[in-house]
Amino acid sequence: MNKVIIAGAIIAACSISSFAIAKHSSNAMRHHEPVEQIVKHLRGLSLTEAQRSEMKVLFANFRATHQNDNERTFERPSFEMANASEAELTQFIEGKIETSASKRFAFAQLRHDIYALLTPSQQQLLEEKEAEREARHEERLLARQDKMEKRNARFDHFDRGERNSERGGRNGMFKGLDLTREQKASLKALREEASVSYETHKVVMRDFREAQQALVRSDAFSEDAFYALFAQYKDNLVAAGVAKAKHKQAMFAVLTESQQQTLKARRTEERELRDMLSL
């Protein structure tokens, strides 16, 4: 089913500048502005003129009140991320999550109001369409995973890890740093360790998304109910953000002083380029 509130958006809002937390799920709105995403999923429901008129007012009010919520911001911590303590990381990430939660509630409220305007038959059709989309999405993920496993099976595991390190992994973090064989082995071990915790976190996030989906479509939906549900998962969200930041710290520590300086200079340049967007 379509995830009414993309819980990954909360984690994405925790992304920290420099090397701390790489983008994990910044597809908060699945690359769509919130209103456009909802409209897209209303196709084929045979909305009446009255329904369209009421929804138009809801969309307009949402955009007027939250028109800047989808803009990217680059808040920087007041401390050096490479040497930050767990307490500093926790405080910073918790603040980012709490700030994001208010925006997520606004989106949840809009979803709830739109869903309430649908007839029971339209609601059922919407849920069926979403279930079909989710099933197709899962099939694509499984097919992609199976393809990657077959491809990887052709190569020696350690050699594959070396090639990934040379390319910098998925985010190109270590590209061009001339890593030694020992450094590549250490980074590979750290990535494998992180993948285990990531799989555990995925299960928690799936439960969180489904609980939010049910709440948004329930008559019991309210601001208090939303934040009560959020509170149940807040510790997990913070822990995931802290774990990701500590993982980046551990990877950074594998580098030599010269490599660290090169990486910092690269991140500074990227940050300066991003800052141009806020002018």
SENUKOL-408493 format. One record per residue (C-alpha): residue number from 1; residue in one letter; chain; x, y, z. Coordinates in nm, 2 decimals. Each point is the difference from the previous one (the first is absolute). Last residue first. Example, Ala and Ser with C-alpha at 12.3 -4.5 7.8 and 13.67 -1.06 7.14 Angstrom:
% SENUKOL-408493
+-----+-----+-------+--------+--------+--------+
!   n ! res ! chain !     xx !     yy !     zz !
+-----+-----+-------+--------+--------+--------+
!   2 !   S !     A !   1.37 !  -0.11 !   0.71 !
!   1 !   A !     A !  -0.14 !  -0.34 !   0.07 !
+-----+-----+-------+--------+--------+--------+
***
This chain:
% SENUKOL-408493
+-----+-----+-------+--------+--------+--------+
!   n ! res ! chain !     xx !     yy !     zz !
+-----+-----+-------+--------+--------+--------+
! 279 !   L !     A !   2.05 !   3.28 !  -0.20 !
! 278 !   S !     A !  -0.10 !  -0.34 !   0.14 !
! 277 !   L !     A !   0.12 !  -0.19 !  -0.30 !
! 276 !   M !     A !   0.35 !   0.15 !   0.02 !
! 275 !   D !     A !   0.03 !  -0.17 !   0.33 !
! 274 !   R !     A !   0.00 !  -0.34 !  -0.17 !
! 273 !   L !     A !   0.32 !   0.11 !  -0.19 !
! 272 !   E !     A !   0.16 !   0.10 !   0.33 !
! 271 !   R !     A !  -0.09 !  -0.34 !   0.15 !
! 270 !   E !     A !   0.15 !  -0.19 !  -0.29 !
! 269 !   E !     A !   0.32 !   0.20 !   0.03 !
! 268 !   T !     A !   0.02 !  -0.06 !   0.38 !
! 267 !   R !     A !  -0.07 !  -0.37 !  -0.06 !
! 266 !   R !     A !   0.30 !  -0.03 !  -0.24 !
! 265 !   A !     A !   0.22 !   0.19 !   0.24 !
! 264 !   K !     A !  -0.10 !  -0.24 !   0.27 !
! 263 !   L !     A !   0.07 !  -0.30 !  -0.21 !
! 262 !   T !     A !   0.35 !   0.13 !  -0.09 !
! 261 !   Q !     A !   0.07 !   0.08 !   0.36 !
! 260 !   Q !     A !  -0.11 !  -0.35 !   0.10 !
! 259 !   Q !     A !   0.23 !  -0.16 !  -0.26 !
! 258 !   S !     A !   0.29 !   0.20 !   0.13 !
! 257 !   E !     A !  -0.07 !  -0.10 !   0.36 !
! 256 !   T !     A !  -0.03 !  -0.36 !  -0.10 !
! 255 !   L !     A !  -0.34 !  -0.16 !  -0.05 !
! 254 !   V !     A !  -0.15 !  -0.28 !   0.22 !
! 253 !   A !     A !  -0.14 !   0.27 !   0.23 !
! 252 !   F !     A !  -0.23 !   0.12 !  -0.27 !
! 251 !   M !     A !  -0.16 !  -0.35 !  -0.02 !
! 250 !   A !     A !  -0.06 !   0.00 !   0.38 !
! 249 !   Q !     A !  -0.15 !   0.35 !  -0.01 !
! 248 !   K !     A !  -0.23 !  -0.10 !  -0.29 !
! 247 !   H !     A !  -0.12 !  -0.30 !   0.21 !
! 246 !   K !     A !  -0.05 !   0.23 !   0.30 !
! 245 !   A !     A !  -0.22 !   0.22 !  -0.21 !
! 244 !   K !     A !  -0.21 !  -0.29 !  -0.13 !
! 243 !   A !     A !  -0.03 !  -0.14 !   0.35 !
! 242 !   V !     A !  -0.11 !   0.34 !   0.13 !
! 241 !   G !     A !  -0.27 !   0.03 !  -0.27 !
! 240 !   A !     A !  -0.13 !  -0.35 !   0.07 !
! 239 !   A !     A !  -0.01 !   0.07 !   0.38 !
! 238 !   V !     A !  -0.19 !   0.32 !  -0.06 !
! 237 !   L !     A !  -0.26 !  -0.18 !  -0.21 !
! 236 !   N !     A !  -0.03 !  -0.29 !   0.25 !
! 235 !   D !     A !  -0.04 !   0.24 !   0.29 !
! 234 !   K !     A !  -0.27 !   0.18 !  -0.18 !
! 233 !   Y !     A !  -0.20 !  -0.31 !  -0.08 !
! 232 !   Q !     A !  -0.26 !   0.01 !   0.28 !
! 231 !   A !     A !   0.02 !   0.38 !   0.01 !
! 230 !   F !     A !  -0.12 !   0.02 !  -0.36 !
! 229 !   L !     A !  -0.31 !  -0.20 !   0.09 !
! 228 !   A !     A !  -0.08 !   0.24 !   0.28 !
! 227 !   Y !     A !   0.08 !   0.29 !  -0.23 !
! 226 !   F !     A !  -0.26 !  -0.12 !  -0.25 !
! 225 !   A !     A !  -0.26 !  -0.08 !   0.26 !
! 224 !   D !     A !   0.03 !   0.35 !   0.15 !
! 223 !   E !     A !  -0.02 !   0.16 !  -0.34 !
! 222 !   S !     A !  -0.31 !  -0.20 !  -0.08 !
! 221 !   F !     A !  -0.10 !  -0.32 !  -0.18 !
! 220 !   A !     A !  -0.25 !  -0.21 !   0.18 !
! 219 !   D !     A !  -0.23 !  -0.01 !  -0.30 !
! 218 !   S !     A !   0.27 !  -0.21 !  -0.16 !
! 217 !   R !     A !   0.16 !   0.04 !  -0.34 !
! 216 !   V !     A !   0.30 !   0.20 !   0.13 !
! 215 !   L !     A !   0.03 !  -0.25 !   0.29 !
! 214 !   A !     A !   0.02 !  -0.30 !  -0.22 !
! 213 !   Q !     A !   0.27 !   0.15 !  -0.22 !
! 212 !   Q !     A !   0.19 !   0.12 !   0.30 !
! 211 !   A !     A !   0.01 !  -0.36 !   0.14 !
! 210 !   E !     A !   0.11 !  -0.13 !  -0.34 !
! 209 !   R !     A !   0.28 !   0.25 !  -0.02 !
! 208 !   F !     A !   0.12 !  -0.08 !   0.35 !
! 207 !   D !     A !  -0.01 !  -0.38 !  -0.06 !
! 206 !   R !     A !   0.21 !   0.04 !  -0.31 !
! 205 !   M !     A !   0.24 !   0.23 !   0.18 !
! 204 !   V !     A !   0.06 !  -0.27 !   0.27 !
! 203 !   V !     A !   0.06 !  -0.26 !  -0.26 !
! 202 !   K !     A !   0.24 !   0.23 !  -0.19 !
! 201 !   H !     A !   0.19 !   0.07 !   0.32 !
! 200 !   T !     A !   0.10 !  -0.37 !   0.03 !
! 199 !   E !     A !   0.12 !   0.00 !  -0.36 !
! 198 !   Y !     A !   0.20 !   0.31 !   0.06 !
! 197 !   S !     A !   0.16 !  -0.15 !   0.31 !
! 196 !   V !     A !   0.14 !  -0.28 !  -0.21 !
! 195 !   S !     A !   0.11 !   0.23 !  -0.28 !
! 194 !   A !     A !   0.21 !   0.20 !   0.24 !
! 193 !   E !     A !   0.22 !  -0.30 !   0.08 !
! 192 !   E !     A !   0.04 !  -0.07 !  -0.37 !
! 191 !   R !     A !   0.10 !   0.36 !  -0.06 !
! 190 !   L !     A !   0.25 !  -0.01 !   0.29 !
! 189 !   A !     A !   0.16 !  -0.32 !  -0.13 !
! 188 !   K !     A !   0.04 !   0.16 !  -0.35 !
! 187 !   L !     A !   0.16 !   0.31 !   0.15 !
! 186 !   S !     A !   0.25 !  -0.21 !   0.19 !
! 185 !   A !     A !   0.09 !  -0.21 !  -0.31 !
! 184 !   K !     A !   0.04 !   0.32 !  -0.21 !
! 183 !   Q !     A !   0.22 !   0.15 !   0.26 !
! 182 !   E !     A !   0.22 !  -0.31 !   0.01 !
! 181 !   R !     A !   0.04 !   0.00 !  -0.38 !
! 180 !   T !     A !   0.10 !   0.37 !   0.01 !
! 179 !   L !     A !  -0.23 !   0.27 !  -0.11 !
! 178 !   D !     A !   0.11 !   0.24 !  -0.28 !
! 177 !   L !     A !  -0.25 !   0.28 !   0.10 !
! 176 !   G !     A !  -0.15 !   0.04 !  -0.35 !
! 175 !   K !     A !  -0.35 !  -0.11 !   0.09 !
! 174 !   F !     A !  -0.05 !  -0.04 !   0.37 !
! 173 !   M !     A !  -0.36 !   0.13 !   0.04 !
! 172 !   G !     A !  -0.12 !  -0.10 !  -0.34 !
! 171 !   N !     A !  -0.35 !  -0.04 !   0.14 !
! 170 !   R !     A !  -0.06 !  -0.37 !  -0.09 !
! 169 !   G !     A !   0.35 !  -0.12 !   0.08 !
! 168 !   G !     A !   0.29 !   0.23 !  -0.05 !
! 167 !   R !     A !   0.10 !  -0.13 !  -0.34 !
! 166 !   E !     A !   0.32 !  -0.14 !   0.14 !
! 165 !   S !     A !  -0.20 !  -0.13 !   0.30 !
! 164 !   N !     A !  -0.24 !  -0.18 !  -0.23 !
! 163 !   R !     A !   0.28 !  -0.16 !  -0.19 !
! 162 !   E !     A !   0.16 !  -0.12 !   0.32 !
! 161 !   G !     A !  -0.32 !  -0.15 !   0.12 !
! 160 !   R !     A !  -0.04 !  -0.19 !  -0.32 !
! 159 !   D !     A !   0.36 !  -0.13 !   0.04 !
! 158 !   F !     A !  -0.10 !  -0.12 !   0.35 !
! 157 !   H !     A !  -0.31 !  -0.19 !  -0.12 !
! 156 !   D !     A !   0.17 !  -0.16 !  -0.30 !
! 155 !   F !     A !  -0.22 !   0.06 !  -0.30 !
! 154 !   R !     A !  -0.27 !  -0.18 !  -0.19 !
! 153 !   A !     A !  -0.22 !  -0.02 !   0.31 !
! 152 !   N !     A !  -0.03 !   0.38 !  -0.01 !
! 151 !   R !     A !  -0.19 !  -0.02 !  -0.33 !
! 150 !   K !     A !  -0.24 !  -0.26 !   0.14 !
! 149 !   E !     A !  -0.05 !   0.20 !   0.32 !
! 148 !   M !     A !  -0.06 !   0.32 !  -0.19 !
! 147 !   K !     A !  -0.26 !  -0.16 !  -0.23 !
! 146 !   D !     A !  -0.18 !  -0.15 !   0.30 !
! 145 !   Q !     A !  -0.01 !   0.34 !   0.17 !
! 144 !   R !     A !  -0.14 !   0.17 !  -0.30 !
! 143 !   A !     A !  -0.27 !  -0.26 !  -0.04 !
! 142 !   L !     A !  -0.08 !   0.02 !   0.37 !
! 141 !   L !     A !  -0.03 !   0.38 !  -0.03 !
! 140 !   R !     A !  -0.21 !  -0.01 !  -0.31 !
! 139 !   E !     A !  -0.24 !  -0.25 !   0.16 !
! 138 !   E !     A !  -0.03 !   0.22 !   0.31 !
! 137 !   H !     A !  -0.09 !   0.30 !  -0.22 !
! 136 !   R !     A !  -0.25 !  -0.20 !  -0.19 !
! 135 !   A !     A !  -0.16 !  -0.12 !   0.33 !
! 134 !   E !     A !  -0.01 !   0.36 !   0.13 !
! 133 !   R !     A !  -0.17 !   0.12 !  -0.32 !
! 132 !   E !     A !  -0.26 !  -0.27 !   0.03 !
! 131 !   A !     A !  -0.06 !   0.08 !   0.36 !
! 130 !   E !     A !  -0.04 !   0.37 !  -0.09 !
! 129 !   K !     A !  -0.26 !  -0.08 !  -0.26 !
! 128 !   E !     A !  -0.19 !  -0.22 !   0.24 !
! 127 !   E !     A !   0.01 !   0.27 !   0.27 !
! 126 !   L !     A !  -0.13 !   0.26 !  -0.24 !
! 125 !   L !     A !  -0.28 !  -0.23 !  -0.12 !
! 124 !   Q !     A !  -0.11 !  -0.06 !   0.36 !
! 123 !   Q !     A !   0.00 !   0.37 !   0.07 !
! 122 !   Q !     A !  -0.20 !   0.07 !  -0.31 !
! 121 !   S !     A !  -0.25 !  -0.26 !   0.10 !
! 120 !   P !     A !  -0.03 !   0.15 !   0.35 !
! 119 !   T !     A !  -0.05 !   0.35 !  -0.15 !
! 118 !   L !     A !   0.30 !   0.23 !   0.00 !
! 117 !   L !     A !   0.00 !   0.33 !   0.19 !
! 116 !   A !     A !   0.16 !  -0.16 !   0.31 !
! 115 !   Y !     A !   0.30 !  -0.11 !  -0.20 !
! 114 !   I !     A !   0.07 !   0.36 !  -0.09 !
! 113 !   D !     A !  -0.02 !   0.12 !   0.36 !
! 112 !   H !     A !   0.22 !  -0.28 !   0.12 !
! 111 !   R !     A !   0.27 !   0.06 !  -0.26 !
! 110 !   L !     A !   0.00 !   0.37 !   0.08 !
! 109 !   Q !     A !   0.03 !  -0.07 !   0.37 !
! 108 !   A !     A !   0.29 !  -0.24 !  -0.07 !
! 107 !   F !     A !   0.18 !   0.27 !  -0.20 !
! 106 !   A !     A !  -0.04 !   0.24 !   0.29 !
! 105 !   F !     A !   0.12 !  -0.27 !   0.24 !
! 104 !   R !     A !   0.31 !  -0.06 !  -0.22 !
! 103 !   K !     A !   0.09 !   0.37 !   0.03 !
! 102 !   S !     A !  -0.03 !  -0.01 !   0.38 !
! 101 !   A !     A !   0.21 !  -0.32 !   0.00 !
! 100 !   S !     A !   0.28 !   0.16 !  -0.19 !
!  99 !   T !     A !   0.09 !   0.23 !   0.29 !
!  98 !   E !     A !   0.00 !  -0.29 !   0.24 !
!  97 !   I !     A !   0.22 !  -0.20 !  -0.22 !
!  96 !   K !     A !   0.25 !   0.28 !  -0.04 !
!  95 !   G !     A !   0.02 !   0.06 !   0.37 !
!  94 !   E !     A !   0.05 !  -0.37 !   0.07 !
!  93 !   I !     A !   0.28 !  -0.01 !  -0.25 !
!  92 !   F !     A !   0.19 !   0.28 !   0.17 !
!  91 !   Q !     A !  -0.06 !  -0.13 !   0.35 !
!  90 !   T !     A !   0.10 !  -0.35 !  -0.09 !
!  89 !   L !     A !   0.31 !   0.10 !  -0.19 !
!  88 !   E !     A !   0.12 !   0.22 !   0.29 !
!  87 !   A !     A !  -0.06 !  -0.29 !   0.25 !
!  86 !   E !     A !   0.18 !  -0.25 !  -0.22 !
!  85 !   S !     A !   0.30 !   0.23 !   0.00 !
!  84 !   A !     A !   0.10 !   0.20 !  -0.31 !
!  83 !   N !     A !   0.35 !  -0.05 !  -0.13 !
!  82 !   A !     A !  -0.07 !  -0.02 !  -0.38 !
!  81 !   M !     A !  -0.31 !   0.21 !   0.04 !
!  80 !   E !     A !   0.19 !   0.31 !   0.12 !
!  79 !   F !     A !  -0.25 !   0.19 !   0.21 !
!  78 !   S !     A !  -0.26 !   0.28 !  -0.05 !
!  77 !   P !     A !  -0.20 !  -0.23 !  -0.23 !
!  76 !   R !     A !  -0.09 !   0.12 !  -0.35 !
!  75 !   E !     A !  -0.34 !   0.06 !  -0.13 !
!  74 !   F !     A !  -0.02 !  -0.05 !  -0.38 !
!  73 !   T !     A !  -0.35 !   0.06 !  -0.10 !
!  72 !   R !     A !  -0.19 !  -0.14 !  -0.30 !
!  71 !   E !     A !  -0.33 !   0.15 !  -0.07 !
!  70 !   N !     A !  -0.30 !  -0.23 !   0.05 !
!  69 !   D !     A !  -0.14 !   0.19 !   0.30 !
!  68 !   N !     A !   0.00 !   0.34 !  -0.18 !
!  67 !   Q !     A !  -0.35 !  -0.01 !  -0.14 !
!  66 !   H !     A !  -0.14 !  -0.13 !   0.33 !
!  65 !   T !     A !  -0.28 !   0.24 !   0.08 !
!  64 !   A !     A !  -0.09 !   0.12 !  -0.35 !
!  63 !   R !     A !   0.06 !  -0.35 !  -0.14 !
!  62 !   F !     A !  -0.22 !  -0.16 !   0.26 !
!  61 !   N !     A !  -0.28 !   0.25 !  -0.05 !
!  60 !   A !     A !   0.01 !  -0.04 !  -0.38 !
!  59 !   F !     A !  -0.01 !  -0.38 !   0.03 !
!  58 !   L !     A !  -0.29 !   0.00 !   0.24 !
!  57 !   V !     A !  -0.19 !   0.24 !  -0.21 !
!  56 !   K !     A !   0.06 !  -0.21 !  -0.31 !
!  55 !   M !     A !  -0.12 !  -0.30 !   0.19 !
!  54 !   E !     A !  -0.33 !   0.16 !   0.07 !
!  53 !   S !     A !  -0.05 !   0.09 !  -0.36 !
!  52 !   R !     A !   0.11 !  -0.34 !  -0.13 !
!  51 !   Q !     A !  -0.24 !  -0.18 !   0.24 !
!  50 !   A !     A !  -0.29 !   0.22 !  -0.11 !
!  49 !   E !     A !   0.08 !  -0.06 !  -0.37 !
!  48 !   T !     A !  -0.01 !  -0.37 !   0.07 !
!  47 !   L !     A !   0.31 !  -0.21 !   0.00 !
!  46 !   S !     A !   0.01 !  -0.30 !  -0.23 !
!  45 !   L !     A !   0.27 !  -0.19 !   0.19 !
!  44 !   G !     A !   0.22 !  -0.05 !  -0.30 !
!  43 !   R !     A !   0.27 !   0.24 !   0.10 !
!  42 !   L !     A !   0.01 !   0.08 !   0.37 !
!  41 !   H !     A !   0.36 !  -0.13 !   0.04 !
!  40 !   K !     A !   0.14 !   0.28 !  -0.22 !
!  39 !   V !     A !  -0.19 !   0.26 !   0.19 !
!  38 !   I !     A !   0.16 !  -0.11 !   0.33 !
!  37 !   Q !     A !   0.35 !   0.01 !  -0.15 !
!  36 !   E !     A !  -0.06 !   0.34 !  -0.16 !
!  35 !   V !     A !  -0.10 !   0.14 !   0.34 !
!  34 !   P !     A !   0.31 !  -0.13 !   0.17 !
!  33 !   E !     A !   0.26 !   0.12 !  -0.26 !
!  32 !   H !     A !   0.12 !  -0.31 !  -0.17 !
!  31 !   H !     A !   0.34 !  -0.17 !   0.02 !
!  30 !   R !     A !  -0.14 !  -0.29 !   0.20 !
!  29 !   M !     A !  -0.12 !   0.26 !   0.25 !
!  28 !   A !     A !   0.27 !  -0.09 !   0.25 !
!  27 !   N !     A !   0.23 !  -0.13 !  -0.27 !
!  26 !   S !     A !   0.27 !   0.12 !   0.24 !
!  25 !   S !     A !   0.03 !  -0.34 !   0.12 !
!  24 !   H !     A !   0.36 !  -0.07 !   0.11 !
!  23 !   K !     A !   0.19 !   0.30 !  -0.10 !
!  22 !   A !     A !   0.33 !  -0.03 !   0.17 !
!  21 !   I !     A !   0.03 !   0.08 !   0.37 !
!  20 !   A !     A !   0.32 !   0.14 !   0.14 !
!  19 !   F !     A !   0.23 !   0.08 !  -0.30 !
!  18 !   S !     A !  -0.04 !   0.37 !  -0.02 !
!  17 !   S !     A !  -0.36 !   0.12 !   0.04 !
!  16 !   I !     A !  -0.24 !  -0.21 !   0.20 !
!  15 !   S !     A !  -0.30 !  -0.19 !  -0.12 !
!  14 !   C !     A !  -0.26 !  -0.01 !   0.28 !
!  13 !   A !     A !  -0.27 !   0.12 !  -0.23 !
!  12 !   A !     A !   0.05 !  -0.32 !  -0.19 !
!  11 !   I !     A !  -0.09 !  -0.20 !   0.31 !
!  10 !   I !     A !  -0.33 !   0.18 !   0.02 !
!   9 !   A !     A !  -0.06 !  -0.04 !  -0.37 !
!   8 !   G !     A !   0.06 !  -0.38 !   0.04 !
!   7 !   A !     A !  -0.33 !   0.00 !   0.18 !
!   6 !   I !     A !  -0.17 !   0.08 !  -0.32 !
!   5 !   I !     A !  -0.35 !   0.09 !   0.12 !
!   4 !   V !     A !  -0.26 !  -0.16 !  -0.21 !
!   3 !   K !     A !   0.21 !  -0.29 !  -0.10 !
!   2 !   N !     A !  -0.16 !  -0.13 !  -0.32 !
!   1 !   M !     A !  -0.11 !  -0.36 !   0.06 !
+-----+-----+-------+--------+--------+--------+
***
